[in-house]
């Protein structure tokens, strides 16, 4: 492949992920929008909720690695060079951040709906 063609990458990712190719980015955009809405509504971060979200985020990182291993039909023993391990770390990091933001947003939306005073 001598040229960089986005259409090729789109087709490859569509083949690997199927409908998840569209569901995961939509979930990420919706989670980010909800996170911003919660921040604007509350005027800042709530530390207790953030800590709970970070714990969920760690699990989200491992879930992203599990999804990667399932989609690529390979295991972690197949990672050979430093670039492979960098990619594994990036995938875990994206899962961590995405799950943390989504968990914070969901908790914030539920707290938003709850009666005030507790």
Backbone as XML, in Angstrom:
<?xml version="1.0"?>
<chain id="A" units="angstrom">
  <residue number="1" name="UNK">
    <atom name="N" x="0.847" y="-1.165" z="0.000"/>
    <atom name="CA" x="0.000" y="0.000" z="0.000"/>
    <atom name="C" x="0.897" y="1.235" z="0.000"/>
  </residue>
  <residue number="2" name="UNK">
    <atom name="N" x="0.938" y="1.911" z="-1.140"/>
    <atom name="CA" x="1.819" y="3.058" z="-1.292"/>
    <atom name="C" x="1.157" y="4.364" z="-0.883"/>
  </residue>
  <residue number="3" name="UNK">
    <atom name="N" x="-0.164" y="4.385" z="-0.895"/>
    <atom name="CA" x="-0.892" y="5.602" z="-0.567"/>
    <atom name="C" x="-1.738" y="5.386" z="0.680"/>
  </residue>
  <residue number="4" name="UNK">
    <atom name="N" x="-1.952" y="6.475" z="1.394"/>
    <atom name="CA" x="-2.818" y="6.445" z="2.568"/>
    <atom name="C" x="-4.238" y="6.700" z="2.093"/>
  </residue>
  <residue number="5" name="UNK">
    <atom name="N" x="-5.106" y="5.724" z="2.268"/>
    <atom name="CA" x="-6.486" y="5.846" z="1.797"/>
    <atom name="C" x="-7.430" y="5.570" z="2.965"/>
  </residue>
  <residue number="6" name="UNK">
    <atom name="N" x="-8.187" y="6.581" z="3.371"/>
    <atom name="CA" x="-9.104" y="6.425" z="4.495"/>
    <atom name="C" x="-10.205" y="5.415" z="4.208"/>
  </residue>
  <residue number="7" name="UNK">
    <atom name="N" x="-10.595" y="5.281" z="2.960"/>
    <atom name="CA" x="-11.654" y="4.337" z="2.610"/>
    <atom name="C" x="-11.228" y="2.901" z="2.922"/>
  </residue>
  <residue number="8" name="UNK">
    <atom name="N" x="-9.954" y="2.590" z="2.712"/>
    <atom name="CA" x="-9.454" y="1.245" z="3.018"/>
    <atom name="C" x="-9.553" y="0.982" z="4.522"/>
  </residue>
  <residue number="9" name="UNK">
    <atom name="N" x="-9.138" y="1.957" z="5.328"/>
    <atom name="CA" x="-9.225" y="1.800" z="6.778"/>
    <atom name="C" x="-10.675" y="1.658" z="7.233"/>
  </residue>
  <residue number="10" name="UNK">
    <atom name="N" x="-11.561" y="2.426" z="6.643"/>
    <atom name="CA" x="-12.975" y="2.341" z="6.994"/>
    <atom name="C" x="-13.525" y="0.949" z="6.690"/>
  </residue>
  <residue number="11" name="UNK">
    <atom name="N" x="-13.185" y="0.407" z="5.547"/>
    <atom name="CA" x="-13.664" y="-0.919" z="5.166"/>
    <atom name="C" x="-13.082" y="-1.991" z="6.087"/>
  </residue>
  <residue number="12" name="UNK">
    <atom name="N" x="-11.806" y="-1.879" z="6.422"/>
    <atom name="CA" x="-11.174" y="-2.864" z="7.311"/>
    <atom name="C" x="-11.814" y="-2.813" z="8.701"/>
  </residue>
  <residue number="13" name="UNK">
    <atom name="N" x="-11.992" y="-1.613" z="9.234"/>
    <atom name="CA" x="-12.614" y="-1.494" z="10.555"/>
    <atom name="C" x="-14.071" y="-1.942" z="10.531"/>
  </residue>
  <residue number="14" name="UNK">
    <atom name="N" x="-14.774" y="-1.680" z="9.440"/>
    <atom name="CA" x="-16.159" y="-2.145" z="9.320"/>
    <atom name="C" x="-16.203" y="-3.671" z="9.326"/>
  </residue>
  <residue number="15" name="UNK">
    <atom name="N" x="-15.258" y="-4.300" z="8.659"/>
    <atom name="CA" x="-15.206" y="-5.759" z="8.628"/>
    <atom name="C" x="-14.877" y="-6.324" z="10.010"/>
  </residue>
  <residue number="16" name="UNK">
    <atom name="N" x="-13.978" y="-5.664" z="10.727"/>
    <atom name="CA" x="-13.567" y="-6.168" z="12.033"/>
    <atom name="C" x="-14.629" y="-5.927" z="13.103"/>
  </residue>
  <residue number="17" name="UNK">
    <atom name="N" x="-15.197" y="-4.730" z="13.136"/>
    <atom name="CA" x="-16.082" y="-4.342" z="14.230"/>
    <atom name="C" x="-17.560" y="-4.496" z="13.923"/>
  </residue>
  <residue number="18" name="UNK">
    <atom name="N" x="-17.919" y="-4.520" z="12.659"/>
    <atom name="CA" x="-19.333" y="-4.603" z="12.300"/>
    <atom name="C" x="-20.072" y="-3.369" z="12.796"/>
  </residue>
  <residue number="19" name="UNK">
    <atom name="N" x="-21.239" y="-3.548" z="13.398"/>
    <atom name="CA" x="-22.008" y="-2.388" z="13.859"/>
    <atom name="C" x="-21.342" y="-1.633" z="15.013"/>
  </residue>
  <residue number="20" name="UNK">
    <atom name="N" x="-20.406" y="-2.267" z="15.711"/>
    <atom name="CA" x="-19.707" y="-1.563" z="16.795"/>
    <atom name="C" x="-18.900" y="-0.381" z="16.275"/>
  </residue>
  <residue number="21" name="UNK">
    <atom name="N" x="-18.546" y="-0.412" z="14.981"/>
    <atom name="CA" x="-17.808" y="0.701" z="14.398"/>
    <atom name="C" x="-18.607" y="1.993" z="14.511"/>
  </residue>
  <residue number="22" name="UNK">
    <atom name="N" x="-19.911" y="1.903" z="14.484"/>
    <atom name="CA" x="-20.763" y="3.088" z="14.573"/>
    <atom name="C" x="-21.324" y="3.277" z="15.981"/>
  </residue>
  <residue number="23" name="UNK">
    <atom name="N" x="-21.514" y="2.196" z="16.714"/>
    <atom name="CA" x="-22.085" y="2.291" z="18.061"/>
    <atom name="C" x="-21.090" y="2.894" z="19.046"/>
  </residue>
  <residue number="24" name="UNK">
    <atom name="N" x="-19.835" y="2.467" z="19.004"/>
    <atom name="CA" x="-18.840" y="2.961" z="19.960"/>
    <atom name="C" x="-18.574" y="4.461" z="19.821"/>
  </residue>
  <residue number="25" name="UNK">
    <atom name="N" x="-18.353" y="4.991" z="18.610"/>
    <atom name="CA" x="-18.180" y="6.454" z="18.518"/>
    <atom name="C" x="-19.439" y="7.224" z="18.914"/>
  </residue>
  <residue number="26" name="UNK">
    <atom name="N" x="-20.619" y="6.692" z="18.569"/>
    <atom name="CA" x="-21.863" y="7.364" z="18.973"/>
    <atom name="C" x="-21.991" y="7.389" z="20.490"/>
  </residue>
  <residue number="27" name="UNK">
    <atom name="N" x="-21.639" y="6.282" z="21.144"/>
    <atom name="CA" x="-21.665" y="6.221" z="22.599"/>
    <atom name="C" x="-20.653" y="7.205" z="23.198"/>
  </residue>
  <residue number="28" name="UNK">
    <atom name="N" x="-19.494" y="7.299" z="22.575"/>
    <atom name="CA" x="-18.481" y="8.242" z="23.045"/>
    <atom name="C" x="-18.927" y="9.686" z="22.920"/>
  </residue>
  <residue number="29" name="UNK">
    <atom name="N" x="-19.541" y="10.031" z="21.803"/>
    <atom name="CA" x="-20.015" y="11.403" z="21.597"/>
    <atom name="C" x="-21.155" y="11.723" z="22.556"/>
  </residue>
  <residue number="30" name="UNK">
    <atom name="N" x="-22.083" y="10.784" z="22.719"/>
    <atom name="CA" x="-23.197" y="11.002" z="23.649"/>
    <atom name="C" x="-22.691" y="11.119" z="25.089"/>
  </residue>
  <residue number="31" name="UNK">
    <atom name="N" x="-21.731" y="10.284" z="25.466"/>
    <atom name="CA" x="-21.160" y="10.342" z="26.813"/>
    <atom name="C" x="-20.429" y="11.655" z="27.061"/>
  </residue>
  <residue number="32" name="UNK">
    <atom name="N" x="-19.686" y="12.117" z="26.056"/>
    <atom name="CA" x="-18.971" y="13.382" z="26.200"/>
    <atom name="C" x="-19.949" y="14.554" z="26.309"/>
  </residue>
  <residue number="33" name="UNK">
    <atom name="N" x="-21.012" y="14.522" z="25.508"/>
    <atom name="CA" x="-22.022" y="15.581" z="25.587"/>
    <atom name="C" x="-22.709" y="15.580" z="26.951"/>
  </residue>
  <residue number="34" name="UNK">
    <atom name="N" x="-23.026" y="14.391" z="27.457"/>
    <atom name="CA" x="-23.659" y="14.296" z="28.774"/>
    <atom name="C" x="-22.696" y="14.759" z="29.867"/>
  </residue>
  <residue number="35" name="UNK">
    <atom name="N" x="-21.419" y="14.428" z="29.729"/>
    <atom name="CA" x="-20.402" y="14.855" z="30.698"/>
    <atom name="C" x="-20.319" y="16.378" z="30.752"/>
  </residue>
  <residue number="36" name="UNK">
    <atom name="N" x="-20.289" y="17.015" z="29.579"/>
    <atom name="CA" x="-20.236" y="18.477" z="29.521"/>
    <atom name="C" x="-21.508" y="19.074" z="30.117"/>
  </residue>
  <residue number="37" name="UNK">
    <atom name="N" x="-22.656" y="18.473" z="29.821"/>
    <atom name="CA" x="-23.921" y="18.975" z="30.380"/>
    <atom name="C" x="-23.920" y="18.888" z="31.909"/>
  </residue>
  <residue number="38" name="UNK">
    <atom name="N" x="-23.418" y="17.770" z="32.449"/>
    <atom name="CA" x="-23.353" y="17.609" z="33.906"/>
    <atom name="C" x="-22.398" y="18.642" z="34.509"/>
  </residue>
  <residue number="39" name="UNK">
    <atom name="N" x="-21.237" y="18.833" z="33.872"/>
    <atom name="CA" x="-20.282" y="19.821" z="34.382"/>
    <atom name="C" x="-20.881" y="21.223" z="34.376"/>
  </residue>
  <residue number="40" name="UNK">
    <atom name="N" x="-21.542" y="21.587" z="33.301"/>
    <atom name="CA" x="-22.156" y="22.911" z="33.226"/>
    <atom name="C" x="-23.278" y="23.064" z="34.247"/>
  </residue>
  <residue number="41" name="UNK">
    <atom name="N" x="-24.052" y="22.022" z="34.443"/>
    <atom name="CA" x="-25.170" y="22.073" z="35.391"/>
    <atom name="C" x="-24.681" y="22.211" z="36.829"/>
  </residue>
  <residue number="42" name="UNK">
    <atom name="N" x="-23.616" y="21.464" z="37.156"/>
    <atom name="CA" x="-23.122" y="21.443" z="38.534"/>
    <atom name="C" x="-22.031" y="22.472" z="38.804"/>
  </residue>
  <residue number="43" name="UNK">
    <atom name="N" x="-21.464" y="23.033" z="37.765"/>
    <atom name="CA" x="-20.430" y="24.044" z="37.942"/>
    <atom name="C" x="-19.059" y="23.495" z="38.293"/>
  </residue>
  <residue number="44" name="UNK">
    <atom name="N" x="-18.839" y="22.215" z="38.168"/>
    <atom name="CA" x="-17.536" y="21.615" z="38.463"/>
    <atom name="C" x="-17.652" y="20.123" z="38.696"/>
  </residue>
  <residue number="45" name="UNK">
    <atom name="N" x="-16.520" y="19.538" z="39.064"/>
    <atom name="CA" x="-16.467" y="18.100" z="39.317"/>
    <atom name="C" x="-16.840" y="17.794" z="40.762"/>
  </residue>
  <residue number="46" name="UNK">
    <atom name="N" x="-17.492" y="16.656" z="40.953"/>
    <atom name="CA" x="-17.798" y="16.146" z="42.291"/>
    <atom name="C" x="-16.782" y="15.041" z="42.569"/>
  </residue>
  <residue number="47" name="UNK">
    <atom name="N" x="-15.953" y="15.231" z="43.591"/>
    <atom name="CA" x="-14.810" y="14.336" z="43.805"/>
    <atom name="C" x="-15.226" y="12.891" z="44.082"/>
  </residue>
  <residue number="48" name="UNK">
    <atom name="N" x="-16.246" y="12.679" z="44.870"/>
    <atom name="CA" x="-16.667" y="11.310" z="45.187"/>
    <atom name="C" x="-17.121" y="10.587" z="43.916"/>
  </residue>
  <residue number="49" name="UNK">
    <atom name="N" x="-17.879" y="11.274" z="43.099"/>
    <atom name="CA" x="-18.350" y="10.685" z="41.834"/>
    <atom name="C" x="-17.173" y="10.427" z="40.894"/>
  </residue>
  <residue number="50" name="UNK">
    <atom name="N" x="-16.187" y="11.322" z="40.894"/>
    <atom name="CA" x="-15.025" y="11.151" z="40.028"/>
    <atom name="C" x="-14.225" y="9.913" z="40.421"/>
  </residue>
  <residue number="51" name="UNK">
    <atom name="N" x="-14.056" y="9.688" z="41.717"/>
    <atom name="CA" x="-13.308" y="8.514" z="42.178"/>
    <atom name="C" x="-14.029" y="7.231" z="41.773"/>
  </residue>
  <residue number="52" name="UNK">
    <atom name="N" x="-15.358" y="7.194" z="41.950"/>
    <atom name="CA" x="-16.121" y="6.014" z="41.514"/>
    <atom name="C" x="-15.992" y="5.819" z="40.008"/>
  </residue>
  <residue number="53" name="UNK">
    <atom name="N" x="-16.003" y="6.909" z="39.263"/>
    <atom name="CA" x="-15.887" y="6.827" z="37.810"/>
    <atom name="C" x="-14.515" y="6.322" z="37.385"/>
  </residue>
  <residue number="54" name="UNK">
    <atom name="N" x="-13.482" y="6.714" z="38.112"/>
    <atom name="CA" x="-12.142" y="6.237" z="37.785"/>
    <atom name="C" x="-12.012" y="4.737" z="38.018"/>
  </residue>
  <residue number="55" name="UNK">
    <atom name="N" x="-12.661" y="4.227" z="39.033"/>
    <atom name="CA" x="-12.653" y="2.778" z="39.264"/>
    <atom name="C" x="-13.342" y="2.061" z="38.113"/>
  </residue>
  <residue number="56" name="UNK">
    <atom name="N" x="-14.479" y="2.589" z="37.693"/>
    <atom name="CA" x="-15.175" y="2.019" z="36.528"/>
    <atom name="C" x="-14.289" y="2.141" z="35.291"/>
  </residue>
  <residue number="57" name="UNK">
    <atom name="N" x="-13.543" y="3.244" z="35.185"/>
    <atom name="CA" x="-12.657" y="3.453" z="34.045"/>
    <atom name="C" x="-11.588" y="2.385" z="33.913"/>
  </residue>
  <residue number="58" name="UNK">
    <atom name="N" x="-11.028" y="1.954" z="35.042"/>
    <atom name="CA" x="-10.021" y="0.880" z="34.998"/>
    <atom name="C" x="-10.641" y="-0.385" z="34.395"/>
  </residue>
  <residue number="59" name="UNK">
    <atom name="N" x="-11.853" y="-0.691" z="34.819"/>
    <atom name="CA" x="-12.545" y="-1.855" z="34.250"/>
    <atom name="C" x="-12.831" y="-1.643" z="32.763"/>
  </residue>
  <residue number="60" name="UNK">
    <atom name="N" x="-13.140" y="-0.406" z="32.378"/>
    <atom name="CA" x="-13.371" y="-0.086" z="30.972"/>
    <atom name="C" x="-12.121" y="-0.289" z="30.127"/>
  </residue>
  <residue number="61" name="UNK">
    <atom name="N" x="-10.961" y="-0.010" z="30.696"/>
    <atom name="CA" x="-9.707" y="-0.256" z="29.990"/>
    <atom name="C" x="-9.515" y="-1.739" z="29.697"/>
  </residue>
  <residue number="62" name="UNK">
    <atom name="N" x="-9.810" y="-2.559" z="30.701"/>
    <atom name="CA" x="-9.694" y="-4.005" z="30.487"/>
    <atom name="C" x="-10.753" y="-4.512" z="29.507"/>
  </residue>
  <residue number="63" name="UNK">
    <atom name="N" x="-11.943" y="-3.910" z="29.549"/>
    <atom name="CA" x="-12.988" y="-4.290" z="28.587"/>
    <atom name="C" x="-12.556" y="-3.941" z="27.165"/>
  </residue>
  <residue number="64" name="UNK">
    <atom name="N" x="-11.886" y="-2.798" z="26.989"/>
    <atom name="CA" x="-11.389" y="-2.423" z="25.660"/>
    <atom name="C" x="-10.348" y="-3.426" z="25.167"/>
  </residue>
  <residue number="65" name="UNK">
    <atom name="N" x="-9.488" y="-3.882" z="26.073"/>
    <atom name="CA" x="-8.507" y="-4.900" z="25.686"/>
    <atom name="C" x="-9.184" y="-6.218" z="25.322"/>
  </residue>
  <residue number="66" name="UNK">
    <atom name="N" x="-10.221" y="-6.578" z="26.077"/>
    <atom name="CA" x="-10.967" y="-7.793" z="25.753"/>
    <atom name="C" x="-11.632" y="-7.686" z="24.395"/>
  </residue>
  <residue number="67" name="UNK">
    <atom name="N" x="-12.208" y="-6.522" z="24.106"/>
    <atom name="CA" x="-12.820" y="-6.306" z="22.794"/>
    <atom name="C" x="-11.769" y="-6.382" z="21.695"/>
  </residue>
  <residue number="68" name="UNK">
    <atom name="N" x="-10.601" y="-5.793" z="21.935"/>
    <atom name="CA" x="-9.525" y="-5.837" z="20.948"/>
    <atom name="C" x="-9.103" y="-7.277" z="20.677"/>
  </residue>
  <residue number="69" name="UNK">
    <atom name="N" x="-8.932" y="-8.068" z="21.728"/>
    <atom name="CA" x="-8.506" y="-9.457" z="21.553"/>
    <atom name="C" x="-9.561" y="-10.262" z="20.809"/>
  </residue>
  <residue number="70" name="UNK">
    <atom name="N" x="-10.840" y="-9.960" z="21.058"/>
    <atom name="CA" x="-11.920" y="-10.675" z="20.383"/>
    <atom name="C" x="-12.008" y="-10.296" z="18.908"/>
  </residue>
  <residue number="71" name="UNK">
    <atom name="N" x="-11.916" y="-9.004" z="18.642"/>
    <atom name="CA" x="-12.083" y="-8.507" z="17.275"/>
    <atom name="C" x="-10.916" y="-8.924" z="16.394"/>
  </residue>
  <residue number="72" name="UNK">
    <atom name="N" x="-9.717" y="-8.901" z="16.929"/>
    <atom name="CA" x="-8.547" y="-9.218" z="16.108"/>
    <atom name="C" x="-8.236" y="-10.709" z="16.070"/>
  </residue>
  <residue number="73" name="UNK">
    <atom name="N" x="-8.944" y="-11.486" z="16.856"/>
    <atom name="CA" x="-8.722" y="-12.938" z="16.941"/>
    <atom name="C" x="-7.244" y="-13.235" z="17.205"/>
  </residue>
  <residue number="74" name="UNK">
    <atom name="N" x="-6.692" y="-12.506" z="18.152"/>
    <atom name="CA" x="-5.311" y="-12.745" z="18.552"/>
    <atom name="C" x="-5.212" y="-12.524" z="20.055"/>
  </residue>
  <residue number="75" name="UNK">
    <atom name="N" x="-4.147" y="-13.006" z="20.615"/>
    <atom name="CA" x="-3.941" y="-12.860" z="22.047"/>
    <atom name="C" x="-2.811" y="-11.893" z="22.333"/>
  </residue>
  <residue number="76" name="UNK">
    <atom name="N" x="-2.570" y="-11.650" z="23.596"/>
    <atom name="CA" x="-1.515" y="-10.720" z="23.968"/>
    <atom name="C" x="-0.133" y="-11.324" z="23.749"/>
  </residue>
  <residue number="77" name="UNK">
    <atom name="N" x="-0.055" y="-12.632" z="23.639"/>
    <atom name="CA" x="1.231" y="-13.258" z="23.350"/>
    <atom name="C" x="1.647" y="-13.009" z="21.903"/>
  </residue>
  <residue number="78" name="UNK">
    <atom name="N" x="0.712" y="-12.558" z="21.069"/>
    <atom name="CA" x="1.034" y="-12.254" z="19.677"/>
    <atom name="C" x="1.687" y="-10.881" z="19.521"/>
  </residue>
  <residue number="79" name="UNK">
    <atom name="N" x="1.613" y="-10.045" z="20.536"/>
    <atom name="CA" x="2.245" y="-8.730" z="20.474"/>
    <atom name="C" x="3.750" y="-8.932" z="20.551"/>
  </residue>
  <residue number="80" name="UNK">
    <atom name="N" x="4.448" y="-8.475" z="19.524"/>
    <atom name="CA" x="5.873" y="-8.749" z="19.456"/>
    <atom name="C" x="6.754" y="-7.560" z="19.773"/>
  </residue>
  <residue number="81" name="UNK">
    <atom name="N" x="6.564" y="-6.479" z="19.045"/>
    <atom name="CA" x="7.472" y="-5.349" z="19.185"/>
    <atom name="C" x="6.922" y="-4.250" z="20.061"/>
  </residue>
  <residue number="82" name="UNK">
    <atom name="N" x="7.737" y="-3.225" z="20.247"/>
    <atom name="CA" x="7.324" y="-2.102" z="21.085"/>
    <atom name="C" x="6.081" y="-1.384" z="20.561"/>
  </residue>
  <residue number="83" name="UNK">
    <atom name="N" x="5.924" y="-1.318" z="19.248"/>
    <atom name="CA" x="4.758" y="-0.642" z="18.688"/>
    <atom name="C" x="3.482" y="-1.410" z="19.037"/>
  </residue>
  <residue number="84" name="UNK">
    <atom name="N" x="3.551" y="-2.725" z="19.039"/>
    <atom name="CA" x="2.391" y="-3.523" z="19.430"/>
    <atom name="C" x="1.995" y="-3.228" z="20.872"/>
  </residue>
  <residue number="85" name="UNK">
    <atom name="N" x="2.979" y="-3.148" z="21.752"/>
    <atom name="CA" x="2.679" y="-2.885" z="23.154"/>
    <atom name="C" x="2.223" y="-1.440" z="23.365"/>
  </residue>
  <residue number="86" name="UNK">
    <atom name="N" x="2.734" y="-0.523" z="22.550"/>
    <atom name="CA" x="2.251" y="0.854" z="22.607"/>
    <atom name="C" x="0.777" y="0.907" z="22.207"/>
  </residue>
  <residue number="87" name="UNK">
    <atom name="N" x="0.412" y="0.164" z="21.174"/>
    <atom name="CA" x="-0.978" y="0.110" z="20.742"/>
    <atom name="C" x="-1.868" y="-0.515" z="21.816"/>
  </residue>
  <residue number="88" name="UNK">
    <atom name="N" x="-1.390" y="-1.561" z="22.459"/>
    <atom name="CA" x="-2.149" y="-2.178" z="23.554"/>
    <atom name="C" x="-2.371" y="-1.155" z="24.674"/>
  </residue>
  <residue number="89" name="UNK">
    <atom name="N" x="-1.326" y="-0.403" z="25.010"/>
    <atom name="CA" x="-1.463" y="0.634" z="26.039"/>
    <atom name="C" x="-2.420" y="1.742" z="25.628"/>
  </residue>
  <residue number="90" name="UNK">
    <atom name="N" x="-2.373" y="2.140" z="24.366"/>
    <atom name="CA" x="-3.297" y="3.166" z="23.879"/>
    <atom name="C" x="-4.745" y="2.691" z="23.917"/>
  </residue>
  <residue number="91" name="UNK">
    <atom name="N" x="-4.966" y="1.452" z="23.541"/>
    <atom name="CA" x="-6.329" y="0.905" z="23.569"/>
    <atom name="C" x="-6.838" y="0.862" z="25.003"/>
  </residue>
  <residue number="92" name="UNK">
    <atom name="N" x="-5.990" y="0.419" z="25.935"/>
    <atom name="CA" x="-6.393" y="0.402" z="27.342"/>
    <atom name="C" x="-6.690" y="1.822" z="27.828"/>
  </residue>
  <residue number="93" name="UNK">
    <atom name="N" x="-5.847" y="2.777" z="27.429"/>
    <atom name="CA" x="-6.043" y="4.162" z="27.845"/>
    <atom name="C" x="-7.327" y="4.768" z="27.299"/>
  </residue>
  <residue number="94" name="UNK">
    <atom name="N" x="-7.649" y="4.481" z="26.053"/>
    <atom name="CA" x="-8.893" y="4.986" z="25.467"/>
    <atom name="C" x="-10.094" y="4.365" z="26.185"/>
  </residue>
  <residue number="95" name="UNK">
    <atom name="N" x="-10.013" y="3.078" z="26.488"/>
    <atom name="CA" x="-11.090" y="2.432" z="27.248"/>
    <atom name="C" x="-11.235" y="3.033" z="28.634"/>
  </residue>
  <residue number="96" name="UNK">
    <atom name="N" x="-10.105" y="3.322" z="29.283"/>
    <atom name="CA" x="-10.114" y="3.928" z="30.613"/>
    <atom name="C" x="-10.778" y="5.305" z="30.585"/>
  </residue>
  <residue number="97" name="UNK">
    <atom name="N" x="-10.337" y="6.157" z="29.677"/>
    <atom name="CA" x="-10.866" y="7.520" z="29.615"/>
    <atom name="C" x="-12.336" y="7.513" z="29.217"/>
  </residue>
  <residue number="98" name="UNK">
    <atom name="N" x="-12.658" y="6.723" z="28.201"/>
    <atom name="CA" x="-14.050" y="6.670" z="27.744"/>
    <atom name="C" x="-15.000" y="6.173" z="28.816"/>
  </residue>
  <residue number="99" name="UNK">
    <atom name="N" x="-14.614" y="5.114" z="29.499"/>
    <atom name="CA" x="-15.475" y="4.564" z="30.553"/>
    <atom name="C" x="-15.575" y="5.517" z="31.742"/>
  </residue>
  <residue number="100" name="UNK">
    <atom name="N" x="-14.491" y="6.217" z="32.056"/>
    <atom name="CA" x="-14.522" y="7.176" z="33.159"/>
    <atom name="C" x="-15.488" y="8.319" z="32.855"/>
  </residue>
  <residue number="101" name="UNK">
    <atom name="N" x="-15.390" y="8.876" z="31.663"/>
    <atom name="CA" x="-16.274" y="9.979" z="31.272"/>
    <atom name="C" x="-17.721" y="9.518" z="31.237"/>
  </residue>
  <residue number="102" name="UNK">
    <atom name="N" x="-17.954" y="8.356" z="30.654"/>
    <atom name="CA" x="-19.318" y="7.844" z="30.561"/>
    <atom name="C" x="-19.898" y="7.557" z="31.945"/>
  </residue>
  <residue number="103" name="UNK">
    <atom name="N" x="-19.101" y="6.952" z="32.832"/>
    <atom name="CA" x="-19.580" y="6.645" z="34.185"/>
    <atom name="C" x="-19.882" y="7.926" z="34.960"/>
  </residue>
  <residue number="104" name="UNK">
    <atom name="N" x="-19.024" y="8.931" z="34.819"/>
    <atom name="CA" x="-19.270" y="10.193" z="35.506"/>
    <atom name="C" x="-20.554" y="10.836" z="34.992"/>
  </residue>
  <residue number="105" name="UNK">
    <atom name="N" x="-20.743" y="10.822" z="33.683"/>
    <atom name="CA" x="-21.933" y="11.428" z="33.089"/>
    <atom name="C" x="-23.202" y="10.714" z="33.539"/>
  </residue>
  <residue number="106" name="UNK">
    <atom name="N" x="-23.182" y="9.382" z="33.546"/>
    <atom name="CA" x="-24.371" y="8.624" z="33.952"/>
    <atom name="C" x="-24.692" y="8.897" z="35.421"/>
  </residue>
  <residue number="107" name="UNK">
    <atom name="N" x="-23.669" y="8.874" z="36.289"/>
    <atom name="CA" x="-23.903" y="9.169" z="37.703"/>
    <atom name="C" x="-24.427" y="10.589" z="37.894"/>
  </residue>
  <residue number="108" name="UNK">
    <atom name="N" x="-23.880" y="11.526" z="37.125"/>
    <atom name="CA" x="-24.322" y="12.909" z="37.229"/>
    <atom name="C" x="-25.750" y="13.098" z="36.763"/>
  </residue>
  <residue number="109" name="UNK">
    <atom name="N" x="-26.124" y="12.391" z="35.705"/>
    <atom name="CA" x="-27.504" y="12.496" z="35.218"/>
    <atom name="C" x="-28.486" y="11.896" z="36.219"/>
  </residue>
  <residue number="110" name="UNK">
    <atom name="N" x="-28.111" y="10.789" z="36.864"/>
    <atom name="CA" x="-28.986" y="10.211" z="37.886"/>
    <atom name="C" x="-29.081" y="11.121" z="39.107"/>
  </residue>
  <residue number="111" name="UNK">
    <atom name="N" x="-27.975" y="11.759" z="39.489"/>
    <atom name="CA" x="-27.987" y="12.685" z="40.619"/>
    <atom name="C" x="-28.807" y="13.926" z="40.274"/>
  </residue>
  <residue number="112" name="UNK">
    <atom name="N" x="-28.789" y="14.305" z="39.010"/>
    <atom name="CA" x="-29.536" y="15.455" z="38.521"/>
    <atom name="C" x="-31.039" y="15.219" z="38.675"/>
  </residue>
  <residue number="113" name="UNK">
    <atom name="N" x="-31.459" y="13.987" z="38.421"/>
    <atom name="CA" x="-32.871" y="13.624" z="38.502"/>
    <atom name="C" x="-33.330" y="13.358" z="39.935"/>
  </residue>
  <residue number="114" name="UNK">
    <atom name="N" x="-32.366" y="13.037" z="40.824"/>
    <atom name="CA" x="-32.718" y="12.695" z="42.215"/>
    <atom name="C" x="-33.185" y="13.948" z="42.957"/>
  </residue>
  <residue number="115" name="UNK">
    <atom name="N" x="-34.041" y="13.748" z="43.940"/>
    <atom name="CA" x="-34.466" y="14.913" z="44.724"/>
    <atom name="C" x="-33.290" y="15.519" z="45.477"/>
  </residue>
  <residue number="116" name="UNK">
    <atom name="N" x="-33.265" y="16.811" z="45.545"/>
    <atom name="CA" x="-32.177" y="17.508" z="46.222"/>
    <atom name="C" x="-32.353" y="17.411" z="47.729"/>
  </residue>
  <residue number="117" name="UNK">
    <atom name="N" x="-31.238" y="17.506" z="48.422"/>
    <atom name="CA" x="-31.281" y="17.455" z="49.877"/>
    <atom name="C" x="-30.573" y="16.232" z="50.438"/>
  </residue>
  <residue number="118" name="UNK">
    <atom name="N" x="-30.196" y="15.265" z="49.571"/>
    <atom name="CA" x="-29.470" y="14.078" z="50.037"/>
    <atom name="C" x="-28.109" y="14.051" z="49.437"/>
  </residue>
</chain>
